[in-house]
């Protein structure tokens, strides 16, 4: 009887146990279904658009749509992460979103003390609240956080959840995320933090508005010190490190976010509005130096004078610094306007291109003599800027002294269309008043940008071959076509390097040219050494005159200071190409000793010279002995040039074989004893 009763009781216990297990399994399944049915808030977080320099340093960031700074954390000091987990959720890697031990502890503390002592929230629960922007204290809100936290743990990895916290943790005001807080409070990226800095970043999110260091430094310090004490107890840092951290002051002010190269940054974002990160060719350190230089250049020159500075590596075409104005602000200088892209008159800064083309055409040589005297070109009667005329001078002096009459005479001899075509080959986009360019183009009668002019001078610095300027990293443009020959480019650079520097500037053979537009509206200085080209423009953004402003007086000193901040010592200019004719005037071929006007050189009479072979536009084969050429008309002896370089001098024969360096396009010129010339552009195979 006893055995039967015992067996019955065991059977009932087994049935009860089975029923409990079934109910538990049913509850677990229902619980899993409940968690799996959770509708999660979006877990893709919008972050600030960032513009970075060539080394990955932050140039500028933009707030997200609601005006908050929320930067993607790309690297966080491991010490901060260790302190965060030790203080907020030391079992983060072991729980499933809710830590039962923390919940029980928080409940018992609340019952014992009659108030909430600790919340028991895990990092995952905090992420759930931040994603939904929910409340922290109400029971309903806490239960919702638990449910979302459990669901998050099932759908995301621990690393993804931690990254969401690093993105969203509030740090007071409009600061969200550890990276935004580190930049704003410490002025640096959070990759390397001191123990004191790491502890402060752990403490602030618990009560972001009451612990803001910029408004409540005392409360922030107390909270930071509690984090340091917990870090010592958990073995994250030792007592000596904590002691040193306790003595470190709490920052009392927010630092501004970087805003370097603001015009170029805006351009990058407008150009690719969907991108969240833009990597530019800008050197952040150099950009900061030149933005400071721009402010210094105008601060004592009235409230309307503006400046723009552009620096490029002329070998690669990469822009290293772009200062669009002295201060990105709506002031009387109109600082929001990017003056590196504004159309302005270049004044005399186009003259080097005119001389280079004339050297290529065989019209002149740096030692050729030319008249600087009053003369009219049809209805156009230009004058020198200073109203002084120097008589007969060398081409070298005419360019260095920036005489107007000689450069107009050269332009008239070639024709304005030749100059325009060269500008366009150099990648410039010239704009002409009324679309009717004339001889005044040589003196600045055309609209160009500072970017255009820097690209032109970079072309001269590169030996006459253009490479478009680029400002996106790894977006280097292909090498372009030849604008002038290597010899002509070197000759112009050698002339410009002989210019005297501004008073007080080092004598360093910087190849540079200044310019002043009509009415003193624009002052320019552009120069290059063996590696870099720098352009400076000064004037008023609205185009009104700046009385007494000359490029040599106001822009040239800024140019030399920019090179000084770019590098301590200039890189040398290249040596003269082998084909360069380095002789004095008396040793030049007779036709090159003195420049003859268009009337003398280009009025074709019945006996004027002409290139009979090869005809203009022909494609001819280069024979082992050279290229066969023939001239008709004209008076012997003849001088033959290829791309402006004399090949045969003083030949009495009408047929000759020219030695050329190789295949490609070439401009052949022949000059007779009377200085009359003819040319032919051909392609040699």
KOLZAKOL-240355 format. One record per residue (C-alpha): y negated, z negated, x; residue in one letter. Coordinates in steps of 0.5 Angstrom, whole numbers. Example, Ala and Ser with C-alpha at 12.3 -4.5 7.8 and 13.67 -1.06 7.14 Angstrom:
<pts>
9 -16 25 A
2 -14 27 S
</pts>
This chain:
<pts>
0 0 0 X
-5 -2 6 X
-3 5 9 X
-4 9 3 X
-11 5 2 X
-13 6 10 X
-11 14 9 X
-15 15 3 X
-21 11 7 X
-20 16 13 X
-20 22 8 X
-26 20 5 X
-30 19 11 X
-28 26 14 X
-30 29 7 X
-37 25 8 X
-37 27 15 X
-36 34 13 X
-41 34 8 X
-46 31 13 X
-45 37 18 X
-45 42 12 X
-51 39 10 X
-54 39 17 X
-52 46 18 X
-55 48 11 X
-61 45 13 X
-62 48 20 X
-61 55 17 X
-66 53 12 X
-70 50 18 X
-69 57 22 X
-71 61 16 X
-77 57 15 X
-79 58 22 X
-77 65 22 X
-81 67 16 X
-88 64 19 X
-93 69 19 X
-96 69 26 X
-104 70 27 X
-105 76 32 X
-103 74 39 X
-107 80 43 X
-113 77 45 X
-120 81 46 X
-123 79 53 X
-129 81 56 X
-130 88 59 X
-131 87 66 X
-134 92 71 X
-131 91 78 X
-133 93 85 X
-129 97 90 X
-126 90 93 X
-124 87 86 X
-130 83 85 X
-134 82 79 X
-140 86 78 X
-142 85 71 X
-138 82 65 X
-140 83 57 X
-138 78 52 X
-133 80 46 X
-135 81 39 X
-137 74 37 X
-142 73 43 X
-136 69 47 X
-135 69 54 X
-127 70 55 X
-125 73 61 X
-118 75 63 X
-115 70 68 X
-112 74 73 X
-111 69 78 X
-111 61 77 X
-110 56 82 X
-103 53 82 X
-106 46 83 X
-110 47 76 X
-104 49 73 X
-100 43 75 X
-105 38 73 X
-106 41 66 X
-98 40 65 X
-98 33 68 X
-104 31 63 X
-103 35 57 X
-95 37 56 X
-91 35 62 X
-85 37 58 X
-88 44 57 X
-82 48 60 X
-77 44 56 X
-79 43 49 X
-78 48 43 X
-86 48 41 X
-86 41 39 X
-84 35 43 X
-81 30 39 X
-82 24 44 X
-89 26 44 X
-90 26 36 X
-86 19 35 X
-90 16 41 X
-97 18 37 X
-94 16 31 X
-92 9 33 X
-99 8 37 X
-103 10 30 X
-99 5 26 X
-100 0 31 X
-107 1 33 X
-109 3 26 X
-112 9 29 X
-110 16 32 X
-110 14 40 X
-106 21 42 X
-105 27 38 X
-98 29 41 X
-100 36 41 X
-96 40 46 X
-100 46 49 X
-96 51 45 X
-99 47 39 X
-106 47 42 X
-105 55 43 X
-103 55 35 X
-109 52 33 X
-114 56 38 X
-110 63 35 X
-112 60 28 X
-118 57 30 X
-115 51 26 X
-117 43 25 X
-114 38 30 X
-114 32 25 X
-111 33 18 X
-104 32 17 X
-104 39 13 X
-107 43 19 X
-102 39 24 X
-96 41 20 X
-98 48 20 X
-99 48 28 X
-92 45 29 X
-89 51 25 X
-93 56 28 X
-92 53 35 X
-84 53 33 X
-85 61 31 X
-89 62 38 X
-84 59 42 X
-78 64 39 X
-82 70 40 X
-86 69 46 X
-84 67 53 X
-87 60 56 X
-91 64 61 X
-94 68 55 X
-96 62 51 X
-99 59 58 X
-103 65 59 X
-106 65 52 X
-108 58 53 X
-112 60 59 X
-115 65 55 X
-117 61 49 X
-118 54 51 X
-125 52 49 X
-130 50 55 X
-137 48 51 X
-142 53 48 X
-139 60 48 X
-134 59 54 X
-127 61 53 X
-122 61 58 X
-121 58 65 X
-124 64 68 X
-130 64 64 X
-131 56 65 X
-130 57 73 X
-135 62 74 X
-140 59 69 X
-139 52 72 X
-137 53 79 X
-140 60 80 X
-133 62 83 X
-126 65 81 X
-121 60 79 X
-116 62 84 X
-118 57 89 X
-121 50 86 X
-122 43 89 X
-118 37 86 X
-125 35 82 X
-126 42 80 X
-119 43 77 X
-119 36 74 X
-126 38 70 X
-123 44 67 X
-117 40 65 X
-121 35 61 X
-126 39 58 X
-122 43 53 X
-120 36 49 X
-127 35 47 X
-131 41 49 X
-138 40 46 X
-138 32 48 X
-136 34 55 X
-140 40 57 X
-142 38 64 X
-149 42 63 X
-150 37 57 X
-146 31 58 X
-145 30 65 X
-143 23 65 X
-138 24 60 X
-135 30 63 X
-134 26 70 X
-131 20 66 X
-126 25 63 X
-125 28 69 X
-123 22 73 X
-118 20 68 X
-115 27 69 X
-115 25 77 X
-112 18 75 X
-106 21 71 X
-105 27 77 X
-104 21 82 X
-99 18 78 X
-95 24 77 X
-95 26 84 X
-99 32 83 X
-104 29 88 X
-105 23 93 X
-110 17 93 X
-114 20 99 X
-115 27 95 X
-117 23 89 X
-122 19 92 X
-125 25 95 X
-125 28 89 X
-128 22 85 X
-134 23 90 X
-135 30 88 X
-141 31 83 X
-140 34 77 X
-144 41 76 X
-150 39 71 X
-152 47 70 X
-149 53 68 X
-149 59 73 X
-151 66 70 X
-145 71 70 X
-146 76 75 X
-150 82 73 X
-150 87 79 X
-151 94 78 X
-153 93 71 X
-155 101 70 X
-149 103 73 X
-144 98 69 X
-147 100 63 X
-146 108 64 X
-139 106 66 X
-137 103 59 X
-141 108 55 X
-137 113 59 X
-130 110 58 X
-131 105 52 X
-124 104 51 X
-123 101 58 X
-123 94 59 X
-124 94 66 X
-128 99 70 X
-127 99 78 X
-133 102 82 X
-134 104 89 X
-140 99 89 X
-140 94 95 X
-142 88 91 X
-145 84 97 X
-149 90 99 X
-151 91 92 X
-154 84 92 X
-158 85 98 X
-161 91 96 X
-163 89 89 X
-166 83 92 X
-170 88 97 X
-172 92 90 X
-175 86 88 X
-179 84 94 X
-181 91 95 X
-185 91 88 X
-187 84 87 X
-194 84 90 X
-196 91 88 X
-198 90 81 X
-194 89 74 X
-192 97 73 X
-189 99 80 X
-182 101 80 X
-177 102 85 X
-170 105 85 X
-165 105 91 X
-159 109 92 X
-154 109 98 X
-148 113 99 X
-142 114 104 X
-144 122 106 X
-137 123 108 X
-133 121 102 X
-139 122 97 X
-138 115 94 X
-144 111 92 X
-144 104 95 X
-150 101 92 X
-154 104 86 X
-161 100 84 X
-164 103 78 X
-170 98 78 X
-173 92 80 X
-170 88 75 X
-166 89 69 X
-171 87 63 X
-176 90 58 X
-182 89 62 X
-188 93 64 X
-184 96 69 X
-179 98 64 X
-173 95 68 X
-168 98 63 X
-169 105 65 X
-164 107 70 X
-169 111 75 X
-164 114 79 X
-162 119 74 X
-170 120 71 X
-173 127 72 X
-178 126 77 X
-182 131 82 X
-179 131 89 X
-186 132 93 X
-184 134 100 X
-177 132 100 X
-174 139 98 X
-178 142 105 X
-171 141 109 X
-167 145 105 X
-172 151 105 X
-172 150 113 X
-165 150 113 X
-164 156 109 X
-170 160 113 X
-166 158 119 X
-159 161 116 X
-163 167 114 X
-165 169 121 X
-172 168 119 X
-174 162 124 X
-171 158 129 X
-174 150 130 X
-178 153 136 X
-181 159 132 X
-188 159 132 X
-191 159 125 X
-199 159 122 X
-201 153 119 X
-208 156 116 X
-211 158 109 X
-207 163 106 X
-206 166 99 X
-199 168 96 X
-202 173 90 X
-205 168 85 X
-202 162 89 X
-206 159 94 X
-203 152 96 X
-207 147 100 X
-204 142 105 X
-204 135 103 X
-209 133 107 X
-214 139 107 X
-213 140 115 X
-210 146 118 X
-207 146 125 X
-207 153 127 X
-200 156 130 X
-195 151 131 X
-187 150 132 X
-183 150 126 X
-180 143 128 X
-187 141 128 X
-189 144 121 X
-183 140 118 X
-184 134 121 X
-192 134 120 X
-190 136 113 X
-195 142 112 X
-195 146 106 X
-197 153 108 X
-191 154 113 X
-186 152 108 X
-189 156 102 X
-189 162 107 X
-182 161 108 X
-180 161 101 X
-184 167 99 X
-180 171 105 X
-174 168 102 X
-176 168 95 X
-175 162 90 X
-169 164 87 X
-165 163 94 X
-168 156 94 X
-166 155 87 X
-159 158 88 X
-158 153 94 X
-160 147 90 X
-155 149 85 X
-149 150 90 X
-151 143 92 X
-149 140 85 X
-157 139 83 X
-159 140 76 X
-166 142 77 X
-171 143 71 X
-177 147 71 X
-183 147 67 X
-183 153 62 X
-176 155 66 X
-181 160 70 X
-180 157 78 X
-185 160 83 X
-187 158 90 X
-189 151 88 X
-182 149 88 X
-182 148 95 X
-188 143 94 X
-184 139 89 X
-186 143 83 X
-179 142 80 X
-175 136 76 X
-170 133 80 X
-167 126 80 X
-166 121 86 X
-158 122 85 X
-159 130 86 X
-164 128 92 X
-159 124 95 X
-153 129 94 X
-157 134 97 X
-159 130 104 X
-151 128 104 X
-150 135 104 X
-154 136 110 X
-151 130 113 X
-144 133 112 X
-146 139 116 X
-148 143 110 X
-142 143 105 X
-143 139 99 X
-138 133 96 X
-141 131 89 X
-143 123 89 X
-138 119 86 X
-138 112 83 X
-131 111 80 X
-126 108 85 X
-121 113 87 X
-125 119 83 X
-127 122 89 X
-129 129 87 X
-126 135 91 X
-130 138 97 X
-135 143 95 X
-138 150 97 X
-142 151 103 X
-150 151 102 X
-152 152 109 X
-149 153 116 X
-147 147 120 X
-152 150 125 X
-158 150 120 X
-156 143 118 X
-156 140 125 X
-162 143 126 X
-166 140 120 X
-162 133 122 X
-165 134 129 X
-172 135 127 X
-172 130 122 X
-169 125 127 X
-175 126 131 X
-180 123 126 X
-184 117 128 X
-181 111 124 X
-186 107 120 X
-190 101 123 X
-186 95 125 X
-179 99 124 X
-174 100 129 X
-174 107 133 X
-167 109 132 X
-167 116 130 X
-166 116 123 X
-166 123 120 X
-171 122 114 X
-176 125 110 X
-182 122 106 X
-185 126 100 X
-191 124 95 X
-191 128 88 X
-198 131 85 X
-202 126 83 X
-199 120 87 X
-194 120 81 X
-187 119 86 X
-187 116 93 X
-180 118 96 X
-176 117 103 X
-169 119 104 X
-165 119 110 X
-158 119 113 X
-155 117 120 X
-148 119 122 X
-144 115 116 X
-149 114 110 X
-155 117 106 X
-160 112 103 X
-165 115 98 X
-171 111 95 X
-176 113 90 X
-182 109 88 X
-187 110 82 X
-188 108 75 X
-183 109 70 X
-188 112 65 X
-190 118 70 X
-197 115 70 X
-200 116 77 X
-200 110 82 X
-207 111 86 X
-206 111 94 X
-198 111 94 X
-196 115 99 X
-188 116 101 X
-189 115 108 X
-193 108 106 X
-189 105 101 X
-182 108 100 X
-181 109 108 X
-181 102 110 X
-176 100 104 X
-172 106 107 X
-171 103 114 X
-170 96 111 X
-165 98 106 X
-161 101 113 X
-162 95 116 X
-159 91 110 X
-153 96 110 X
-152 95 118 X
-155 93 124 X
-154 99 128 X
-154 106 126 X
-148 111 127 X
-150 116 131 X
-152 123 129 X
-146 129 131 X
-147 133 137 X
-150 140 136 X
-145 145 134 X
-143 150 140 X
-146 156 136 X
-153 152 136 X
-158 156 140 X
-162 150 144 X
-167 154 148 X
-175 154 148 X
-179 159 144 X
-180 163 151 X
-173 164 151 X
-172 166 144 X
-170 173 142 X
-177 177 141 X
-176 177 133 X
-175 169 133 X
-181 167 137 X
-186 168 132 X
-185 168 124 X
-188 174 121 X
-190 174 113 X
-186 177 108 X
-191 183 108 X
-189 184 115 X
-182 183 115 X
-180 185 108 X
-184 191 106 X
-179 196 107 X
-182 203 110 X
-178 209 111 X
-176 207 117 X
-174 200 116 X
-168 197 118 X
-162 197 114 X
-155 195 115 X
-151 201 114 X
-144 198 115 X
-141 193 112 X
-145 194 106 X
-147 188 102 X
-142 185 97 X
-136 189 101 X
-129 186 103 X
-128 188 110 X
-122 186 115 X
-124 183 122 X
-121 187 128 X
-118 184 134 X
-124 186 138 X
-129 183 132 X
-133 186 126 X
-136 193 127 X
-143 193 124 X
-148 199 124 X
-155 199 123 X
-160 205 120 X
-167 206 121 X
-171 200 125 X
-173 200 132 X
-169 198 138 X
-167 193 141 X
-163 190 135 X
-161 183 134 X
-155 181 130 X
-154 174 127 X
-148 171 123 X
-150 166 118 X
-157 165 122 X
-153 164 129 X
-155 170 134 X
-149 174 136 X
-152 180 140 X
-159 180 142 X
-163 186 145 X
-158 191 144 X
-160 198 144 X
-154 201 140 X
-154 202 133 X
-147 200 133 X
-144 194 135 X
-138 189 135 X
-139 182 133 X
-135 176 135 X
-134 172 129 X
-130 165 129 X
-125 167 123 X
-125 169 116 X
-129 167 110 X
-136 169 107 X
-141 171 112 X
-149 173 112 X
-150 178 117 X
-157 179 119 X
-161 185 123 X
-168 184 126 X
-171 190 130 X
-176 190 135 X
-182 190 130 X
-179 184 127 X
-177 187 120 X
-170 185 118 X
-164 187 113 X
-158 183 111 X
-151 184 108 X
-147 178 105 X
-139 180 106 X
-132 177 106 X
-128 178 112 X
-121 178 112 X
</pts>
